[in-house]
């Protein structure tokens, strides 16, 4: 049984983040969160450029079964607006999964992305996932670097020269 | 062996770059000649001074070639042909510079030009160079919000425009667009100078708006102002990802040296030869090869106001080539395709002949082998694809026809041009096995003429040099084949190439997504027989909103109003859902493939394979 209790994690820079699963009631919160993500990072998250992220994109993130699909929301002490989100989306057989992370523009380069990715990778492993993938725009240099550092291997995506697939096998 | 000169030249340019470029610099008239070529601290030809306008105009008159034709204005849309000798060009340019100087323009000041293809545009560009001012030409096909963004970034003292441009048979009034742009912009220009054309009178509002011809009649000629080699000559904005345009800054010294070198050694042009680049001065091809390149080289250049077809017909280009004795012709593959579509048997060409033409160069997008084969068959001449970018300012891959090399391979952009070192790197930054596709990168330092900054955007500039240590990231993917031919295959970012023009799909998406009825969308480049690629939008309406027939048109109009005619969406498909991965990332390549009429195997990453059913029906697949 996976706990819905928030967990506190610490980044390499000493920042404490409280991580909990998202609920449908979090939709307005996530809408505001994505407004504070940079335009580039919004584009990297959804692979389309948009100024606002709406219901059609948020509902699949928040209306999840907490098993096959999970969206983690991370907060810093005293800040009601999430500092980052991470979605873990598994295939039906629970053997492979996709991870997608976004970090608020004003809290980047602080190790939050790394800590969250590590957290998601562990959660995936506990659920029996063997292959964890991240589909990145080639432009998303910082995410690609981070994932590589964590041990993900990069592969071209067939038929799309603008993307790179990063994969970790457990 | 025909490629020996090229090989030896290329070798020397890399192994002994310093003396190679100092030698090349001798073709330019300097006020203070360069003593070094490259300096890590100060760039190309540090310490040297010159004036680009002097090199393009005055020095030819001083050398006794004032009577030679410098610029031919050929405008089938107005039925006008005018010849300007170098002396006449000097008169026009120095008077225009006098006009600008009277209005307060001095060294380092920016002047934005939003102008059609008329001689005054070229005069004004050279006039800015004469004063050491920095021009920024904005292509007339951009809408007011785009012009406003550039005005706010460049913060010009003046804006120069004309009463109208001519698109085929239609007049486009420029002044109202300028007025709208200035109303949107935060920055205020001191004056708007308007060239009133006979076919349309623009409304001028004093004291801001001034009449070009009246001012010009009252001006005195002025001399060339010395500038440092590294001083900016112009800012040219090019599409950046997610729509913030990048202001590419070109310097005076490196640019003059590189363009002169390229005119002789790539294009095979000598002083007095006739050269025609059929482009628009709003693009880098127009800057480099309608205005600066041919004139600095002392050739005759053609400023053509018309289209490859319809003004009046598919014979226009051949007629113009024959009429003016054009020896080297430069156009975009899309123009060749348009001519072929209208006249597949090249009846016009057969009737007119190729005159003095020695070769045709193509650039702007990859020349598809089919079009190349047709062009070579009907002209009987070398048709040479080559490759460069706004950032570089002159070709990086080409067949150096001027060095006697004629080796070509259809689909390839040719060989590395002297001064440029290509590498193809993997995502990890290591060279890929020979022949494999990877990131196309150029070793730094880039040769003279290549950009050394983005206006107001050092972070943006640094980004292009940050991914692969010691290299400039071109943003293109490609490979080098077993014989050394460079193949540029496509962008690795959201930039697409429509009729040879660079557009950001991200910028178009932001605009489509801002349509109130739309929940989410994707704008994809779809293959097009004529334009190479056209932008197509896929849009999902918000829950509870029924799309009516007017919605696609409203979206097309919205993009046109925000971006301009240059970014016209070919089609808007309102769909039930977009194909996505499980995390919600849009599967753009799937959309592209289906829209290109190619069915796809269901991707393993797709969240809901049933979504594809709607697309297969839409594109009549499977």
Interface residues (C-beta under 8 A of the other chain):
Chain A: X39 X40 X43 X45 X46 X47 X48 X49 X50 X51 X52 X54 X55 X56 X57 X60 X61 X69 X87 X89 X90 X91 X96 X97 X98 X99 X100 X133 X135 X137 X138 X139 X141 X144 X148 X154 X156 X157 X159 X160 X161 X162 X163 X164
Chain B: X241 X242 X243 X427 X428 X437 X466 X467 X477 X489 X490 X491 X492 X493 X494 X505 X506 X507 X509 X510 X513 X514 X519 X520 X521 X522 X540 X542 X543 X581 X582 X583 X584 X585 X586 X587 X588 X589 X593 X600 X604 X605 X607
